[in-house]
Amino acid sequence: MLPESEKAVVEVSQRAILVLRLFDWDRTSDDESLGRASIDISSVIKKGVLDTWLPLEEAKHGDLHVRLQWYKLTADPNDLQQILLETQLLRVTTMSSAVLSVFIDSARHLKQARANSKPDPYLVCSVNKQKKQTAMILRDDSPVWEQGFTFLVTNPDNECLNVKIYDQKTGNDIGQYTYTLSTLLKQFNMEVIQQPFQLQKSGPESKLYMSLSLRIMKAGEIEESDTLEQAAALARSASVKTPEATVTPPAVKDTQGINKRLSTESPIIEEEPTKVTPVISASASMEKPISEVVSQVLTHRVPETTSSAGEHGLGRIQLSLTYSAQRQKLDVTIHKISHIPLRDPSSIPDPYVKLYLLPGRSKESKRKTSVIKDNCNPTYDASFEYLISIAELRHTELEVTVCTQKGFLSSGSPIIGMLKIPLDDSDITTPAGLKSWFDLQPELKHE
């Protein structure tokens, strides 16, 4: 049998299983299954390189010979030549040397595909033969996608990321952009964050907003304990550190290497007594059945620090809300988030926060913080304002969504957690306003 070499991106290494299926190819009918083999990826991570025979399952007898190697990802462009040399020695032209992560945020001022009608845009990005596609947005010349994709790159020195935006109804190309990947090798940390790119074959003001990150594959012997230390090291000095003391997240208490790092940034302290206040207006409690009112309770926390990850284990967010009736202005300050769950020690979240006013959820009401890289306890202290009358305030909710830009390592949802805050709370209209901790809840469907 001729040897075959392949590479794959493993986004969550914990409890991941590699399954290999063996078939007998048949030109005239369906291929016949000859069995399958499986292996726990954690065993490959522990050894670095694993060369072994795997017994075939779903077969009477037989073994499959595999050689598996775990690659860590580095932001050092000097590592590129080493992996390219390894590829040459293996005499395999399709082997990958790097991983490109693409986060498609949004586009602005797309041209019309039809007269007097906004386009139904979707975006296709590709590297060589790999293609990924965003969702389609109905009738919008400034769509927001917020979707992420991952590409394996053979050689960043001579490859490009090609982006095209199409109108679904006509199939017409309404904008495109080509990014030369060798440019990323010269960028700090080999990444660009939330940059605007001028679209070609579109309007004069048409822009695409996206983030790009390039990582070089580096082979090496990796012990299990080293893997955890590397995960801790990802909380590098570039991350924004929480100035006030917080408690080490429960999600990583079993990881000594990570605890050691986090404890230097967030010393464990004894939590202050917590005051739990239901966020319910008086009118709501009188007009609605008690069961319905209780279901809408959002507990918010008074102390500056908090020791748990909230009711749903998704973390807590500290916010301040103040409304000035004289100026008809709502001020919202996002202070910090505590105890974002760490699902995978090798992929620490890059969190940011989005705000919308409900009902309507209009683009004009969108507010967004900056991204803080590799941090489960980010501090923002970012303030935003809304001009809104007191009459509107009583019928409005603030939607708060915590996302991670690490979502661009997968095609799944980047949302960590969210919540809705009714703005008819009387504390918001007091001079001191409302400053509290709120428990993040699972992702809610948009109305």
NORWOSUL-V682013 format. One record per pair of residues at least 24 apart in sequence whose C-alpha atoms are under 10 Angstrom apart, sorted by the first residue. I is the first residue (numbers start at 1). GAP is how many residues later the second one is. Records with the same first field share a line. If there is no record, write none. Layout:
I: GAP  GAP
This chain:
3: 62  63
4: 62  88
5: 61  62  63  85  87  89  90
6: 62  86  88  89  90
7: 61  62  63  64  87  88  89  90  145
8: 88  91  143  144
9: 62  90  141  142  143  400  401
10: 31  60  399  400
11: 139  333  335  336  395  398  399
12: 331  332  333  334  335  398
13: 27  28  29  32  330  331  332  333  334
14: 26  27  28  329  330  331  332
15: 25  26  27
16: 24  25  26
17: 24  25  26
20: 34  36  44  46
21: 35  36  43
22: 34  42
33: 25  26
34: 24  25  26  27  28
35: 24  25  26  27  28  29
36: 26  27  28
37: 26  27  28
41: 27  29
42: 28  182
43: 27  180  181
44: 24  25  26  27  178  179  180
45: 24  25  26  27  176  177  178  179  181  182
46: 24  175  176  177  178  179  180  181
47: 173  174  175  176  177
48: 24  171  172  173  174  175  176
49: 170  171  172  173
69: 150  151  152
70: 147  148  149  150  151  152
71: 26  27  145  146  147  148  149  150  151
72: 143  144  145  146  147  148  150  155  158  274
73: 24  25  26  141  142  143  144  145  146
74: 24  25  115  116  140  141  142  143  144
75: 110  113  114  115  116  138  139  140  141  142
76: 109  112  113  114  138  139  140  141  142
77: 107  108  109  110  112  113  137  138  139
78: 107  138
79: 136  137  138  139  140
80: 75  76  77  105  135  136  137  138
81: 74  135
82: 134  135  136  137
83: 72  133  134  135  136
84: 70  71  133
86: 133
87: 67
93: 61  62
94: 59  60  61
95: 57  58  59  60
96: 55  56  57  58  59  60  120  121
97: 55  56  57  58  59  118  119  120  121
98: 53  54  55  56  57  58  116  117  118  119  120
99: 51  52  53  54  55  56  57  114  115  116  117  118  310
100: 27  49  50  51  52  53  56  61  81  84  91  112  113  114  115  116  308  309
101: 47  48  49  50  51  90  110  111  112  113  114  305  306  307  308  309
102: 45  46  47  48  49  59  89  90  108  109  110  111  112  303  304  305  306  307  308
103: 42  43  44  45  46  47  90  91  106  107  108  109  110  302  303  304  305  306  307  308
104: 30  40  41  42  43  44  45  59  90  104  105  106  107  108  304
105: 38  39  40  41  42  43  89  90  91  103  104  105  106  300  303
106: 36  37  38  39  40  41  88  90  101  102  103  104
107: 33  34  35  36  37  38  58  68  89  90  91  92  99  100  101  102  103
108: 32  33  34  35  36  88  90  91  95  97  98  99  100  101
109: 31  32  33  34  90  93  94  95  96  97  98  99
110: 30  31  32  33  55  64  65  89  91  92  93  94  95  96  97  98
111: 30  31  56  62  63  64  90  91  92  93  94  95
112: 27  28  29  55  60  62  90  91
113: 28  53  54  55  56  57  58  59  60  61  89
114: 53  55  56  58
117: 24
118: 24  49
119: 24  47  48  49  50  51  53  55
120: 45  46  47  48  49  50  51
121: 24  44  45  46  47  48  50  51  52  53  54
122: 42  43  44  45  46  52
123: 40  41  42  43  44  45  50  51  52  53
124: 38  39  40  41  42  52
125: 24  26  36  37  38  39  40  51  52  53
126: 25  34  35  36  37  38  52
127: 24  25  26  27  32  33  34  35  36  54
128: 24  25  26  31  32  33  34
131: 31  32
132: 31  279
133: 30  31  32  278
134: 31  277
136: 30  31  32
137: 30  31
138: 29  30
139: 28
141: 65
142: 64  65  66  221
143: 65  220
144: 65  219
146: 63  64  257  259  261  262  267  268
147: 63  258  260  261  262  263  264  265  266  267
148: 62  63  64  257  258  259  260  261  262  263  264  265  266
149: 63  258  259  260  261  262  263
150: 62  63  64  258  259  260  261
151: 63  258
152: 62  63
153: 28  61  62  63  64
155: 26  27  61
156: 24  25  26  27  28  29  58  60
157: 24  25  26  27  28
158: 24
161: 51
163: 36  45
164: 35  36  37
165: 34  37  43
173: 28  29
174: 25  26  27  28  29  32
175: 24  25  26  27  28  31  32  33
176: 24  25  26  30  31  32
177: 24  30  31
179: 33
181: 31  32  33
182: 32
184: 28  29  30  31
185: 28  29  30  31
187: 26  27
189: 24  25  26
190: 24  25  26
191: 24
193: 177  178  212
194: 176  177
211: 194  197
212: 196
213: 195  196
225: 30  31  32
226: 31
227: 30  118  119
228: 27  28  29  30  117  118
229: 26  27  28  29  30  31  32  116  117
230: 27  28  115  116
231: 24  26  27  30  113  114  115  116  117  143
232: 24  25  26  27  28  29  30  113  114  115  116  142
233: 24  25  28  113  141
234: 24  27  111  112  113  114  139  140  141
235: 26  27  30  113  114  138  139  140  141
236: 25  137  138  139
237: 137
238: 134  135  136
239: 111  132  133  134  135  136  139
240: 131  132  133  134  135  137  138  139  140
241: 24  25  131  134  136  137  138  139
242: 24  94  95  96  133  134  135  136  137  138
243: 135  136
244: 60  61  92  135
245: 24  59  60  61
246: 24  25  58  59  60  61  92  93  131
247: 24  58  59  60  61  91  92  130
248: 58  59  60  90  91  128  129
249: 57  58  59  60  66  89  90  91  92  93  127  128
250: 57  58  59  63  89  90  91  92
251: 57  58  62  63  88  89  90  91  92  93  94
252: 87  89  90  91  92  93
255: 90
257: 88
258: 87
262: 113  114  115
265: 112
266: 111
268: 39
269: 36  37  38
270: 35  36  37
271: 32  33  34  35  36  37
272: 30  31  32  33  34  35
273: 28  29  30  33
274: 26  27  28  29  31  32  163
275: 24  25  26  27  28  161
276: 24  25  26  160  161
277: 24  25  159
278: 147
279: 142  143  144  145  146  147  148
280: 141  142  143  144  145  146
281: 113  141  142  143  144  145
282: 142  143  144
283: 141
284: 140
296: 124  125  126
297: 124
298: 121  122  123  124  139  140  141  142  143
299: 137  138  139  140
300: 134  135  136  137  138  139
301: 134  135  136  137  138
302: 132  133  134  135  136
303: 132  133  134
304: 31  32  131  132  133
305: 31  32  33  132
306: 31  32  33  131
307: 31  32
308: 30  31  131
309: 28  29  30  31  32  130  131
310: 28  29  30  127  128  129  130  131
311: 127  128  129  130
312: 105  127  128  129  130
313: 26  27  28  104  126  127  128  129
314: 24  25  26  27  28  88  102  103  104  125  126  127  128
315: 24  25  26  61  62  87  101  102  103  122  123  124  125  126
316: 24  61  86  101  102  120  121  122  123  124  125
317: 36  60  61  62  83  85  100  101  102  119  120  121  122  123
318: 61  63  117  118  119  120  121
319: 62  63  64  81  115  116  117  118  119
320: 61  63  108  112  113  114  115  116  117
321: 62  63  64  77  102  104  106  107  108  109  111  112  113  114  115
322: 63  101  105  106  107  108  109  110  111  112  113
323: 62  63  64  65  66  67  70  100  103  104  105  106  107  108  109  110  111
324: 63  64  65  66  104  105  106  107  109
325: 63  64  65  104  105
326: 63  64
327: 60  61  62
328: 58  59  60  61  62  63  65
329: 56  57  58  59  60  61  64
330: 54  55  56  57  58  59  60  63  93  98  99
331: 52  53  54  55  56  97  102
332: 35  49  50  51  52  53  54  66  101  102  103
333: 47  48  49  50  51  52  102
334: 34  35  45  46  47  48  49  50  66  101
335: 43  44  45  46  47  48  100  101  102
336: 41  42  43  44  45  46  101
337: 38  39  40  41  42  43  65  100  101  102  103
338: 37  38  39  40  41  99  101
339: 36  37  38  39
340: 35  36  37  38  62  76  77  100
341: 35  36  75
342: 33  34
347: 27  59  62
348: 25  26  27  28  56  58
349: 24  25  26  27  28  29  54  55  56  57  58  65  67
350: 24  25  26  28  53  54  55  56  57
351: 24  25  26  27  51  52  53  54  55  56  63  64  65
352: 26  28  49  50  51  52  53  63  64
353: 27  29  47  48  49  50  51  62  63  64  65
354: 45  46  47  48  49  64
355: 29  43  44  45  46  47  63  65
356: 41  42  43  44  45  64
357: 29  36  39  40  41  42  43  63  64  66
358: 37  38  39  40  41  62  63  64  88  89
359: 36  37  38  39  40  87  88
360: 36  86  87
361: 36  37  38  85  86
365: 33
366: 33
367: 33
368: 32  33  34
369: 33
371: 32  33  34
372: 32  33
373: 31  32  33
374: 30  31  32
390: 33  34  39
391: 33
392: 31  32
393: 29  30  31  32  36
394: 28  29  30  31  32
395: 27  28  29
396: 24  25  26  27  28
397: 24  25  26  27
398: 24  25
400: 40
401: 39  40  41  42  43
402: 38  39  41
413: 30
415: 27  28  29
416: 24  25  26  27
417: 24  25  26  27
418: 24  25  26
419: 24  25
420: 24
